[in-house]
């Protein structure tokens, strides 16, 4: 068998979440950074939270004309579609 082919194992690897929660675990890396953990994940907290990755939510709202005030833009878009299909 070859010697020294396995990576070093850290018994006290530190895991750091973006919410600030930290804990220790065993890993081949001394420090692990994560975006979501059981403290901040919507499944475990019961709260709805949009995890925006590189502005995808804003791009979706711009593409479909959605606004946060209400459905004014979507009503206008619906009227445009109805007008286009009718004539």
N, C-alpha and C positions, 0 to 999 in steps of 0.2 A: 504494500500500500504506500501511496505517496504521503509524505508528511507535509504539514503546513499548507494544505489545500483548502481548508475550511476557513471562513471569515471569523474574525474575533466576535465573540458573543458578549454583549453588555447586559448584565443582570439588572442594572439600575438605569436603563435608558429613560430619558425624560421626554414625555409627550406633552406638547404645548398646543392648545387650541386657539383659534383666532378670537374666541370670546374671553380668553384669559384663564380658562380652566387648565390645570396641569396635573399629571399623575406619572407614576413610574411603572415601567413594564420591562420585559426582557426583549432585546432586539439585537440585530447585527449593526445597528446604527446607534450612536450615543445620544442623538437628539432627533425627534420626529416632530414636524409641524403639520397640523391638520386644520381644515377649515370648519368642520362640524364635529361635535362630540355628543354624547348622550345628555349633556347639560343644556345644549342649545339647539339640538335637532328637533324639528317640529313634531316628529312622531312621538318623541318622549315627553316634550313639553306640552303638547296639545294646542299650541299656538300656530297660526298660519304665518309663515314668513317667506317672502320671496327672496330666493338666493339669486341675485343678479350677477351674471357672468359676462363681463365686457359690454354692458349696456344693451343686452338682448331684450329686456323688458321695454325700455324706451323705444328701441327700434320697432318692436311689435306694435306699440301704441301709435307711433308715427305712421307706420305702414297702413294700419287699418283706421286711422283717424280717430282714435279713442282719446278722450280727455278725462281728467280726474274730476271735473266739475259735474259731469253728468253725461247724458246721452245726446247732447246737442250735435256733436260732430257725426255720431253714428246715424242720427235722424237725417242729417243732410246727405250722408252717403247713401242711405236707403232710398231717399227721394231721387238722387241722381241715378241709381240703378233702376228704379221703377220707371223713370222718365226715359232712360236709354232703351229699355226692353219694350216699352209701349210704342215708341215711335221709330 
